[in-house]
Amino acid sequence: MMNRRKFVKAMGLGAAGIALPGCLENLQVNGGGSGDRPNILWISCEDISPHLGCYGQEHAITPNIDKIAAESVRYTRAFTVHGVCAPSRTGIITGMYPSSFGGVNMRCKAIIPEKIQCFTRYLRRSGYYCSNCDKEDYNFNRSEQAWDQSSRDAHWKNRPVGKPFFSVFNFFNTHESKLWSSKDFESTHPAKLKRSQWQKPENMSVPALYPNTDAVRKDYARLFETITEFDYFVGECIDQIKQAGLYEDTIIFIWSDHGNGLPRAKRCLYDTGTLVPLIVRIPEKYRDTGQSKAGSVDDQLVNLIDLAPTVMNLAGVEIPDHIHGRAFLGRNLSPERKYIFGARQRIDERHDMVRAVRDKKYRYLRNFENYNPYFFHLQYAEKCNTMKQMRKLYAEGKLNKLQAQWMANKRPFEELYDLDRDPYELCNIADDPKYAAVKKKLRSALEQWMLQTRDTGLLPEPELLADAEKYGSEYDILHRRGGKQQLRRLLRIANIAGKPENSDREQIYAALKDNNTSVRCWAVIAIGQLPVKTPEDIAKLEQAVGDTSPSVRIAAGKSLYRSGLKSPAVNAVEKELKNDAPPKGVVHFAIEALDEMLPESASAVETVRKIQSESTDPYVNDLIKHYFSQVNEVVNR
């Protein structure tokens, strides 16, 4: 059987060939001057793809970034592990796939075992001063030992004299919320920009993904204006380093936490949501032979979970074996990645499960909950002017075929894209026989990764929360003895659930008897997905409504609804909201189901109103708000 180290070497998952303590001596031998350890500066921003001048973007006004890029290595295939901030930053700060320890649901609070730490804790133990200004947004409660200072006042200048520093400065104004003002474009130019730096919407190039309208062009123009704001910020950060005489003693990283904030970009696992800029400047005295040459371009596959081990490697700090990322700079590097993996789970108020794998030419996606639409209604995302425009034009029948596909109420189980020919991933070739071998290879790589990293996503969130309390943490659910076997059973039935056939009934019915709740949950989903339901199928669903687990009962209700038994389905789900003390996550699960069962679930309005009066969960409240808005539409028709 393949052990972990052989697997990570083959898959590009981890830190084989880790940096050893002796690297401190190596730094000095390798042109480290006095032997001082490098300072390390991260300049991060929110919500931008590689929309910079140095990446060839014609509309970008980024002179400060372009200047440092000329002294740096520019990575052209750097990706985040998720298309949204909290899971992405969770992966960055731990160097791990958040799906491996229950940290992939948006703004969850996973319980983590002691061995999983913010990597800055290891830097601090080795003598670094670590500061963060100021965004964290981790999906777990981090240790107080993670930072010397993490606040709006945090700065490398606050360190004790003589200490090397690792310092993070995050820029917020590129965030998607800053695009909302583009509706009143001419009156809302960023204050810092000169008039000559204002963008002209009529000059914007709009990808075929979106309708080429004034509203969309204004969003793009505002995006580029906020990126110029970021360029000012980068210039200020670097000027401070230079004024302190530390420019040649400091390694500088510039990156974004995920792709831009427009629809089918942020929150998604396509290149539009995960491909990011990454620029690294290493002063001559800290460079290894052939690395980070001024003005160089590197097309190797990099995942931002690789940032943590790379910083540790450059700092001469030993990389813990549990870290999934691999160092891509410094000494003792493992082979380059063959694949980039990504995971999407609950996005704000909506549950979803998508996994993706990409090599240098193709991307493969697995939509485990392919009965979901591409564009969920998310209270936050609906504020985007481009989203509003797409909703409006779709309702009027004015989107073309490529654009309208993202409004579909259901997705294919598998997606495959040739990124050389189709960089915006608009034409799914998963069913093209010419690409069968490619699909098989990537599908296999994805499933191996899920098993090796013990992907927690196949556990419905209420079960994930319940099992975490039972076993001590989300990580321990599948990393305990027997966990991998449990995951294999889950993956087997989840694969069937995506595209079940009549010949699968025997396996589905067997899974209904499994002693594991999550397996049974996927089994009732599989019945709901069968193209033709038999009387026995319906009987199985009606029986599952009485299961011991609320997750199974709600999933069975949703499958009954899809099978045409709408009133019994609504009654089954509403019943879960009438329990005095439902387990964690169950209310969210049930409200989401009722929202999907409209208009029939309007009968549950009084029950939902009672939940609203008691709920303090912002995501549950967002679901309830949408539910009531839809109920009002039904009433007013």
C-alpha positions as CSV (number, residue, x, y, z in Angstrom):
1,M,0.0,0.0,0.0
2,M,1.3,3.5,-0.8
3,N,2.4,5.3,2.3
4,R,2.1,9.0,2.9
5,R,5.5,10.1,1.7
6,K,5.3,8.1,-1.5
7,F,1.9,9.5,-2.1
8,V,2.8,13.2,-1.6
9,K,5.8,12.9,-3.8
10,A,3.6,11.4,-6.6
11,M,0.7,13.9,-6.1
12,G,2.6,17.1,-5.1
13,L,0.6,17.3,-1.8
14,G,3.2,17.7,0.9
15,A,6.6,18.6,2.2
16,A,8.8,15.6,1.3
17,G,12.4,16.7,1.6
18,I,11.6,19.2,4.4
19,A,14.0,21.9,5.5
20,L,16.1,20.9,8.5
21,P,17.4,23.1,11.3
22,G,20.8,23.1,9.6
23,C,19.3,25.4,6.9
24,L,20.3,28.3,9.2
25,E,23.9,27.5,8.4
26,N,23.0,26.9,4.7
27,L,21.7,30.5,4.5
28,Q,25.0,31.9,5.5
29,V,27.0,29.6,3.2
30,N,24.6,30.5,0.4
31,G,25.4,34.2,0.3
32,G,23.6,35.1,3.5
33,G,26.1,37.9,4.3
34,S,26.4,38.1,8.1
35,G,24.3,35.0,8.6
36,D,21.2,37.0,9.6
37,R,17.9,35.3,8.9
38,P,15.7,37.0,6.3
39,N,12.8,39.2,7.2
40,I,9.7,38.1,5.4
41,L,6.9,40.5,4.3
42,W,3.5,39.4,3.0
43,I,1.4,42.0,1.2
44,S,-2.0,40.5,0.5
45,C,-5.3,41.8,-0.9
46,E,-8.8,40.5,-1.3
47,D,-10.7,39.4,-4.4
48,I,-8.5,39.9,-7.4
49,S,-7.4,37.6,-10.2
50,P,-4.1,38.4,-11.9
51,H,-5.5,41.8,-13.0
52,L,-2.1,43.5,-12.9
53,G,0.1,45.3,-15.5
54,C,2.9,42.8,-15.0
55,Y,0.5,40.0,-16.0
56,G,-0.4,41.8,-19.2
57,Q,-3.6,43.4,-18.2
58,E,-4.1,46.3,-20.5
59,H,-6.3,48.3,-18.2
60,A,-4.3,47.9,-15.1
61,I,-2.5,50.9,-13.6
62,T,-0.1,49.3,-11.2
63,P,3.3,50.9,-11.5
64,N,4.6,50.0,-8.0
65,I,3.7,46.3,-8.4
66,D,5.1,46.2,-11.9
67,K,8.3,47.7,-10.7
68,I,8.8,45.1,-7.9
69,A,7.7,42.4,-10.3
70,A,10.7,43.4,-12.5
71,E,12.9,42.5,-9.5
72,S,11.0,39.3,-8.7
73,V,9.7,36.0,-9.9
74,R,6.1,36.1,-11.1
75,Y,4.1,32.9,-10.8
76,T,1.5,32.3,-13.6
77,R,-0.2,29.2,-12.1
78,A,-0.8,30.1,-8.5
79,F,-4.2,29.0,-7.1
80,T,-6.1,29.2,-3.9
81,V,-7.7,26.1,-2.3
82,H,-11.1,27.7,-2.3
83,G,-12.8,30.7,-4.1
84,V,-13.8,32.5,-0.9
85,C,-11.9,34.2,1.9
86,A,-12.3,32.2,5.1
87,P,-11.6,28.7,3.8
88,S,-8.8,30.1,1.6
89,R,-7.1,31.9,4.5
90,T,-7.6,28.9,6.7
91,G,-5.6,26.8,4.3
92,I,-2.9,29.5,4.0
93,I,-2.3,29.9,7.7
94,T,-2.2,26.2,8.4
95,G,-0.5,25.0,5.2
96,M,-3.3,22.3,5.1
97,Y,-6.4,21.6,3.0
98,P,-9.3,22.8,5.2
99,S,-11.4,19.9,4.0
100,S,-9.1,17.6,5.8
101,F,-9.9,19.0,9.3
102,G,-13.5,20.3,8.9
103,G,-12.5,23.9,8.1
104,V,-14.0,24.3,4.6
105,N,-17.5,25.5,5.5
106,M,-17.7,29.3,5.3
107,R,-17.0,30.9,8.7
108,C,-17.3,27.7,10.6
109,K,-15.4,27.2,13.8
110,A,-13.7,23.8,13.5
111,I,-12.3,22.1,16.5
112,I,-8.6,21.4,15.7
113,P,-6.2,19.0,17.4
114,E,-3.1,20.4,19.1
115,K,-0.8,19.4,16.2
116,I,-2.6,21.7,13.7
117,Q,-1.3,25.2,14.3
118,C,-1.0,28.5,12.5
119,F,2.4,28.1,11.0
120,T,3.5,31.5,12.6
121,R,3.6,29.6,15.9
122,Y,6.6,27.6,14.6
123,L,8.2,30.8,13.3
124,R,7.8,32.5,16.7
125,R,9.3,29.5,18.5
126,S,12.4,29.8,16.2
127,G,12.9,33.5,17.1
128,Y,10.7,35.4,14.6
129,Y,8.5,38.4,15.5
130,C,5.2,37.8,13.8
131,S,2.6,40.5,13.1
132,N,-0.6,40.6,11.2
133,C,-2.4,43.8,10.1
134,D,-5.1,42.8,10.3
135,K,-7.4,40.2,8.7
136,E,-7.5,36.7,10.1
137,D,-10.9,35.1,9.1
138,Y,-9.8,31.6,10.1
139,N,-12.3,28.8,10.3
140,F,-11.1,27.8,13.8
141,N,-10.2,29.5,17.0
142,R,-6.5,30.1,16.7
143,S,-4.0,29.9,19.6
144,E,-3.0,33.1,21.3
145,Q,0.6,32.0,20.5
146,A,0.0,32.5,16.7
147,W,1.0,36.1,16.6
148,D,3.0,38.6,18.6
149,Q,0.5,41.2,17.4
150,S,-2.6,40.8,15.2
151,S,-4.6,44.1,15.0
152,R,-4.9,47.2,12.9
153,D,-1.9,48.5,14.8
154,A,0.3,45.5,14.1
155,H,3.6,46.3,12.4
156,W,7.1,44.9,12.1
157,K,8.3,48.2,13.5
158,N,7.0,47.1,16.9
159,R,9.4,44.2,17.2
160,P,12.3,44.0,19.7
161,V,15.6,45.3,18.3
162,G,17.5,42.8,16.3
163,K,14.7,40.3,15.8
164,P,13.8,39.0,12.3
165,F,10.2,39.5,11.4
166,F,7.4,37.9,9.5
167,S,4.8,40.5,8.9
168,V,1.5,40.5,7.0
169,F,-0.3,43.6,5.7
170,N,-3.7,43.0,4.1
171,F,-5.5,45.4,1.8
172,F,-9.3,45.4,1.9
173,N,-10.5,47.8,-0.7
174,T,-10.3,45.3,-3.6
175,H,-13.1,43.3,-1.8
176,E,-16.2,42.6,-3.8
177,S,-18.2,45.0,-1.6
178,K,-16.2,47.9,-3.0
179,L,-17.6,47.2,-6.5
180,W,-21.2,47.9,-5.4
181,S,-20.7,51.6,-5.7
182,S,-20.1,51.2,-9.5
183,K,-23.8,51.8,-10.0
184,D,-23.1,55.4,-9.4
185,F,-19.7,55.2,-11.1
186,E,-18.8,58.8,-11.8
187,S,-19.5,60.0,-8.3
188,T,-17.7,57.2,-6.4
189,H,-14.1,57.1,-7.7
190,P,-11.7,56.1,-5.0
191,A,-10.4,59.2,-3.3
192,K,-6.7,58.3,-3.6
193,L,-6.7,58.0,-7.4
194,K,-5.7,60.9,-9.6
195,R,-8.2,61.8,-12.4
196,S,-5.8,60.3,-14.9
197,Q,-6.2,57.0,-13.1
198,W,-10.0,56.9,-13.4
199,Q,-11.1,54.0,-15.6
200,K,-13.6,54.4,-18.5
201,P,-16.3,51.7,-18.5
202,E,-16.7,52.0,-22.3
203,N,-13.1,50.8,-22.7
204,M,-13.4,47.7,-20.6
205,S,-13.0,44.2,-22.1
206,V,-15.8,41.9,-20.8
207,P,-15.2,38.1,-20.9
208,A,-17.8,36.1,-22.8
209,L,-19.0,34.8,-19.5
210,Y,-20.9,38.0,-18.9
211,P,-23.2,40.2,-20.9
212,N,-21.4,43.2,-22.4
213,T,-23.6,45.9,-20.8
214,D,-22.9,49.2,-19.1
215,A,-23.5,47.8,-15.6
216,V,-20.9,45.0,-16.1
217,R,-18.4,47.3,-17.7
218,K,-18.7,49.6,-14.7
219,D,-18.0,46.7,-12.3
220,Y,-14.9,45.9,-14.3
221,A,-13.8,49.6,-14.3
222,R,-14.3,49.9,-10.6
223,L,-12.4,46.6,-10.0
224,F,-9.4,48.1,-11.9
225,E,-9.6,51.3,-9.9
226,T,-9.5,49.4,-6.6
227,I,-6.5,47.5,-7.9
228,T,-4.7,50.9,-8.5
229,E,-5.6,51.6,-4.8
230,F,-3.8,48.4,-3.9
231,D,-0.8,49.5,-6.0
232,Y,-0.5,52.6,-3.8
233,F,-0.7,50.3,-0.7
234,V,2.1,48.1,-2.1
235,G,4.2,51.1,-2.7
236,E,3.7,52.4,0.8
237,C,4.6,49.0,2.4
238,I,7.8,48.8,0.3
239,D,8.8,52.4,1.0
240,Q,8.6,51.7,4.7
241,I,11.0,48.8,4.3
242,K,13.4,50.8,2.2
243,Q,13.3,53.8,4.5
244,A,14.3,51.4,7.4
245,G,17.2,50.2,5.3
246,L,15.8,46.6,5.2
247,Y,15.0,46.2,1.5
248,E,17.9,43.8,0.8
249,D,17.2,42.0,4.1
250,T,13.5,41.3,3.4
251,I,11.8,38.7,1.2
252,I,8.6,40.1,-0.2
253,F,5.5,38.1,-1.2
254,I,2.5,39.8,-3.0
255,W,-0.7,37.7,-3.4
256,S,-4.6,37.7,-3.4
257,D,-6.7,35.4,-1.3
258,H,-8.8,34.3,-4.3
259,G,-10.2,35.5,-7.6
260,N,-12.3,38.6,-8.3
261,G,-15.6,39.3,-6.7
262,L,-17.8,38.9,-9.8
263,P,-20.3,36.0,-10.4
264,R,-18.9,32.6,-11.4
265,A,-15.5,33.9,-10.0
266,K,-15.5,34.4,-6.2
267,R,-16.9,31.3,-4.4
268,C,-16.3,29.0,-7.4
269,L,-13.5,26.6,-8.1
270,Y,-12.9,27.6,-11.7
271,D,-9.8,29.6,-12.7
272,T,-11.8,32.8,-12.4
273,G,-12.3,32.1,-8.7
274,T,-9.0,30.4,-7.8
275,L,-6.2,31.7,-10.1
276,V,-4.4,34.6,-8.3
277,P,-1.4,36.8,-8.7
278,L,1.7,35.7,-6.8
279,I,5.0,37.7,-6.9
280,V,8.0,37.0,-4.8
281,R,11.2,39.1,-4.5
282,I,14.2,37.5,-2.8
283,P,17.3,39.6,-2.2
284,E,20.4,38.2,-3.8
285,K,22.0,37.0,-0.6
286,Y,19.0,34.8,0.2
287,R,18.6,33.2,-3.2
288,D,19.3,29.6,-3.9
289,T,20.9,28.9,-7.2
290,G,18.6,29.6,-10.1
291,Q,15.7,30.7,-8.0
292,S,13.7,34.0,-8.0
293,K,15.8,35.7,-10.6
294,A,14.8,39.3,-11.2
295,G,12.0,39.6,-13.8
296,S,11.6,35.8,-14.2
297,V,8.4,33.9,-14.8
298,D,7.5,30.6,-13.3
299,D,4.7,28.4,-14.6
300,Q,4.9,25.6,-12.0
301,L,1.6,24.8,-10.2
302,V,1.5,26.5,-6.8
303,N,-1.3,26.3,-4.3
304,L,-1.4,29.0,-1.6
305,I,-1.3,26.4,1.1
306,D,2.3,26.2,-0.2
307,L,3.0,29.6,1.2
308,A,3.4,28.4,4.8
309,P,6.0,25.7,4.2
310,T,7.8,28.0,1.7
311,V,8.2,30.7,4.3
312,M,9.3,28.2,6.9
313,N,11.8,26.7,4.4
314,L,13.3,30.2,3.7
315,A,13.5,31.0,7.4
316,G,15.2,27.7,8.2
317,V,12.4,26.3,10.2
318,E,11.6,22.6,10.2
319,I,8.3,21.9,8.4
320,P,5.9,19.6,10.4
321,D,5.0,16.4,8.7
322,H,1.2,16.9,8.8
323,I,1.4,20.0,6.6
324,H,0.0,19.3,3.1
325,G,1.7,22.2,1.3
326,R,5.1,22.0,-0.3
327,A,7.9,24.6,-0.2
328,F,8.5,26.0,-3.7
329,L,11.5,28.2,-2.8
330,G,14.7,27.5,-0.8
331,R,16.7,24.3,-0.4
332,N,15.7,20.6,-0.3
333,L,12.6,21.0,-2.4
334,S,10.3,18.1,-3.2
335,P,9.2,17.5,-6.9
336,E,6.9,20.1,-8.3
337,R,3.2,19.6,-8.0
338,K,1.4,17.6,-10.7
339,Y,-2.0,18.8,-9.6
340,I,-3.9,21.6,-7.9
341,F,-6.8,20.5,-5.7
342,G,-9.7,22.7,-4.5
343,A,-12.8,22.3,-2.3
344,R,-16.1,24.1,-2.0
345,Q,-18.5,23.4,0.7
346,R,-21.1,25.6,2.5
347,I,-21.0,29.0,1.0
348,D,-22.5,31.5,3.5
349,E,-26.1,30.2,3.9
350,R,-26.1,27.5,1.2
351,H,-24.7,24.0,1.5
352,D,-22.9,22.7,-1.6
353,M,-20.1,20.2,-2.2
354,V,-17.8,20.6,-5.2
355,R,-14.2,19.2,-5.5
356,A,-11.8,20.1,-8.3
357,V,-8.4,19.0,-9.7
358,R,-6.3,20.8,-12.2
359,D,-3.1,20.1,-14.0
360,K,-1.4,22.5,-16.4
361,K,-3.9,21.9,-19.2
362,Y,-7.2,20.6,-17.8
363,R,-9.6,21.2,-15.0
364,Y,-12.0,18.5,-13.7
365,L,-14.8,19.3,-11.3
366,R,-17.1,17.0,-9.4
367,N,-20.4,18.4,-8.4
368,F,-21.4,16.0,-5.6
369,E,-24.7,18.0,-5.0
370,N,-25.4,18.4,-8.7
371,Y,-29.1,18.9,-8.0
372,N,-28.1,22.4,-6.9
373,P,-28.1,25.4,-9.2
374,Y,-24.9,27.1,-10.4
375,F,-26.0,30.5,-8.9
376,F,-27.5,30.0,-5.5
377,H,-29.4,33.0,-4.1
378,L,-26.9,34.3,-1.6
379,Q,-28.0,37.4,0.2
380,Y,-24.5,38.9,0.1
381,A,-23.6,38.0,-3.5
382,E,-26.9,39.3,-4.9
383,K,-25.7,42.8,-4.1
384,C,-23.3,42.7,-7.0
385,N,-24.4,44.8,-9.9
386,T,-23.3,42.2,-12.5
387,M,-25.3,39.6,-10.7
388,K,-28.4,41.8,-10.7
389,Q,-27.8,42.4,-14.4
390,M,-27.5,38.7,-15.2
391,R,-30.7,37.9,-13.2
392,K,-32.6,40.6,-15.0
393,L,-31.4,39.7,-18.5
394,Y,-32.0,36.0,-17.9
395,A,-35.6,36.7,-16.9
396,E,-36.0,38.7,-20.1
397,G,-34.5,35.9,-22.2
398,K,-31.6,38.1,-23.3
399,L,-28.6,36.1,-22.1
400,N,-26.8,34.1,-24.8
401,K,-26.4,30.3,-24.5
402,L,-23.0,30.5,-22.8
403,Q,-24.1,33.0,-20.3
404,A,-27.5,31.5,-19.6
405,Q,-26.0,28.1,-18.7
406,W,-25.0,29.5,-15.3
407,M,-28.6,30.1,-14.5
408,A,-29.5,26.4,-14.8
409,N,-31.2,24.8,-11.8
410,K,-29.1,21.7,-12.0
411,R,-25.5,21.0,-12.8
412,P,-23.7,18.0,-14.4
413,F,-22.1,15.6,-12.0
414,E,-18.8,16.1,-13.8
415,E,-17.2,19.0,-15.6
416,L,-14.0,19.0,-17.7
417,Y,-12.3,22.0,-19.4
418,D,-9.4,22.3,-21.8
419,L,-7.8,25.5,-20.4
420,D,-5.6,26.1,-23.4
421,R,-8.6,26.4,-25.7
422,D,-11.2,27.5,-23.2
423,P,-9.6,29.6,-20.5
424,Y,-12.9,30.8,-19.1
425,E,-14.2,27.2,-18.8
426,L,-17.4,27.8,-20.8
427,C,-17.6,24.5,-22.8
428,N,-17.8,21.4,-20.7
429,I,-16.2,18.4,-22.5
430,A,-16.7,15.8,-19.8
431,D,-18.9,13.7,-22.1
432,D,-16.7,14.0,-25.1
433,P,-15.2,10.5,-25.8
434,K,-12.0,12.2,-27.1
435,Y,-11.3,13.2,-23.5
436,A,-12.3,10.0,-21.7
437,A,-8.7,9.2,-20.8
438,V,-8.1,12.7,-19.4
439,K,-11.3,12.6,-17.4
440,K,-10.4,9.1,-16.0
441,K,-6.9,10.3,-14.9
442,L,-8.1,13.4,-13.2
443,R,-11.1,11.7,-11.6
444,S,-8.7,9.1,-10.1
445,A,-6.3,11.8,-8.9
446,L,-9.2,13.7,-7.2
447,E,-10.5,10.6,-5.4
448,Q,-7.1,9.6,-4.2
449,W,-6.6,13.1,-2.8
450,M,-9.9,13.0,-1.0
451,L,-9.1,9.6,0.5
452,Q,-5.5,10.5,1.4
453,T,-6.4,13.8,3.0
454,R,-9.5,12.4,4.7
455,D,-12.0,14.8,3.1
456,T,-14.7,15.7,5.7
457,G,-17.0,17.2,3.1
458,L,-19.0,14.0,2.6
459,L,-20.3,14.4,6.1
460,P,-23.5,16.6,6.2
461,E,-22.7,19.6,8.4
462,P,-25.0,18.6,11.3
463,E,-23.3,15.2,11.3
464,L,-19.9,16.8,11.1
465,L,-20.7,18.9,14.1
466,A,-22.1,16.0,16.1
467,D,-19.2,13.7,15.2
468,A,-16.7,16.4,16.2
469,E,-18.1,16.5,19.7
470,K,-18.1,12.7,19.8
471,Y,-14.5,12.1,18.7
472,G,-12.9,15.4,19.9
473,S,-12.5,17.3,16.6
474,E,-13.6,17.2,13.0
475,Y,-10.1,16.1,12.1
476,D,-10.4,13.0,14.3
477,I,-13.6,11.8,12.7
478,L,-11.8,10.4,9.7
479,H,-8.2,10.2,10.9
480,R,-9.1,7.8,13.7
481,R,-8.9,4.1,13.2
482,G,-11.4,3.0,10.6
483,G,-11.9,6.5,9.3
484,K,-10.5,5.8,5.8
485,Q,-12.8,2.8,5.4
486,Q,-15.7,5.0,6.4
487,L,-14.7,7.5,3.8
488,R,-14.5,4.9,1.1
489,R,-18.1,3.9,1.9
490,L,-19.1,7.5,1.8
491,L,-17.4,8.2,-1.5
492,R,-18.8,5.0,-3.1
493,I,-22.4,6.0,-2.3
494,A,-21.9,9.7,-3.0
495,N,-20.6,8.8,-6.5
496,I,-23.7,6.8,-7.1
497,A,-25.9,9.6,-5.9
498,G,-24.6,12.0,-8.5
499,K,-25.8,9.9,-11.4
500,P,-27.7,6.8,-10.2
501,E,-28.9,4.1,-12.6
502,N,-31.5,1.3,-12.1
503,S,-28.6,-1.2,-11.7
504,D,-27.4,0.8,-8.6
505,R,-30.5,0.1,-6.5
506,E,-29.0,-2.9,-4.7
507,Q,-26.1,-0.8,-3.5
508,I,-28.4,2.1,-2.6
509,Y,-30.7,-0.1,-0.6
510,A,-27.7,-1.7,1.2
511,A,-26.4,1.8,2.1
512,L,-29.8,2.6,3.6
513,K,-29.0,0.0,6.2
514,D,-25.5,1.3,7.0
515,N,-24.8,2.0,10.6
516,N,-23.2,5.3,9.6
517,T,-25.6,8.2,9.4
518,S,-23.8,10.1,6.6
519,V,-23.8,6.9,4.4
520,R,-27.6,6.7,4.9
521,C,-27.9,10.4,4.1
522,W,-26.2,9.9,0.7
523,A,-28.4,6.8,0.1
524,V,-31.6,8.8,0.3
525,I,-30.2,11.5,-1.9
526,A,-29.4,8.7,-4.4
527,I,-33.0,7.6,-4.5
528,G,-34.1,11.1,-5.0
529,Q,-31.8,11.3,-8.0
530,L,-33.1,8.2,-9.7
531,P,-34.6,9.1,-13.1
532,V,-37.6,6.9,-12.5
533,K,-38.9,6.0,-9.0
534,T,-40.5,2.7,-8.2
535,P,-43.1,2.2,-5.5
536,E,-40.3,0.5,-3.5
537,D,-38.1,3.6,-3.8
538,I,-40.9,5.8,-2.5
539,A,-41.5,3.3,0.4
540,K,-37.8,3.5,1.3
541,L,-37.9,7.3,1.4
542,E,-41.1,7.3,3.5
543,Q,-39.3,4.9,5.9
544,A,-36.2,7.1,6.0
545,V,-38.3,10.1,7.1
546,G,-38.5,8.1,10.4
547,D,-34.7,7.6,10.6
548,T,-32.9,8.2,14.0
549,S,-30.9,11.0,12.4
550,P,-32.4,14.4,11.6
551,S,-29.9,14.8,8.7
552,V,-31.3,11.6,7.1
553,R,-34.9,12.7,7.8
554,I,-34.4,16.1,6.1
555,A,-32.5,14.6,3.1
556,A,-35.3,12.0,2.8
557,G,-37.9,14.9,2.8
558,K,-36.0,16.7,0.0
559,S,-35.9,13.4,-2.0
560,L,-39.6,13.0,-1.5
561,Y,-40.2,16.5,-2.8
562,R,-38.1,15.8,-5.9
563,S,-40.2,12.6,-6.3
564,G,-43.4,14.6,-6.4
565,L,-44.7,13.9,-2.9
566,K,-44.5,17.6,-2.0
567,S,-46.9,17.9,0.9
568,P,-45.5,15.0,2.9
569,A,-42.0,16.3,2.2
570,V,-42.8,19.7,3.6
571,N,-44.4,18.2,6.7
572,A,-41.4,16.0,7.3
573,V,-39.0,18.9,7.2
574,E,-41.2,21.3,9.2
575,K,-41.4,18.7,11.9
576,E,-37.6,19.1,12.5
577,L,-38.1,22.8,13.4
578,K,-40.7,22.0,16.0
579,N,-38.3,20.0,18.2
580,D,-37.4,21.8,21.4
581,A,-33.6,21.3,21.2
582,P,-32.5,20.3,17.7
583,P,-28.8,19.4,17.3
584,K,-26.3,21.9,15.9
585,G,-26.8,22.6,12.3
586,V,-30.2,21.0,12.0
587,V,-32.2,24.2,11.9
588,H,-30.0,25.6,9.1
589,F,-30.4,22.3,7.2
590,A,-34.2,22.3,7.6
591,I,-34.7,26.0,6.7
592,E,-32.6,25.6,3.6
593,A,-34.8,22.6,2.6
594,L,-38.0,24.5,3.1
595,D,-36.6,27.4,1.0
596,E,-36.0,24.9,-1.8
597,M,-39.5,23.5,-1.5
598,L,-41.4,26.7,-2.3
599,P,-44.2,27.4,-3.1
600,E,-45.6,24.3,-1.2
601,S,-43.5,25.1,1.9
602,A,-45.4,28.4,2.3
603,S,-47.6,26.3,4.6
604,A,-44.8,26.3,7.2
605,V,-44.6,30.1,7.4
606,E,-45.7,30.3,11.1
607,T,-43.1,27.7,12.1
608,V,-40.4,29.6,10.3
609,R,-41.5,32.9,11.8
610,K,-41.0,31.4,15.3
611,I,-37.5,30.3,14.3
612,Q,-36.8,33.8,13.1
613,S,-37.8,35.3,16.4
614,E,-35.3,33.1,18.2
615,S,-32.4,32.7,15.8
616,T,-29.0,34.5,16.3
617,D,-27.3,32.7,13.4
618,P,-26.8,35.3,10.5
619,Y,-26.8,32.6,7.8
620,V,-30.0,31.1,9.1
621,N,-31.5,34.6,9.2
622,D,-30.4,35.2,5.6
623,L,-32.2,32.0,4.5
624,I,-35.3,33.0,6.4
625,K,-35.2,36.4,4.8
626,H,-35.1,34.8,1.3
627,Y,-37.9,32.3,2.3
628,F,-40.2,35.1,3.3
629,S,-39.5,37.2,0.2
630,Q,-40.4,34.1,-1.9
631,V,-43.5,33.5,0.1
632,N,-44.6,37.1,-0.5
633,E,-44.1,36.6,-4.2
634,V,-46.3,33.5,-4.1
635,V,-49.0,35.4,-2.2
636,N,-48.9,38.4,-4.5
637,R,-49.1,36.4,-7.8
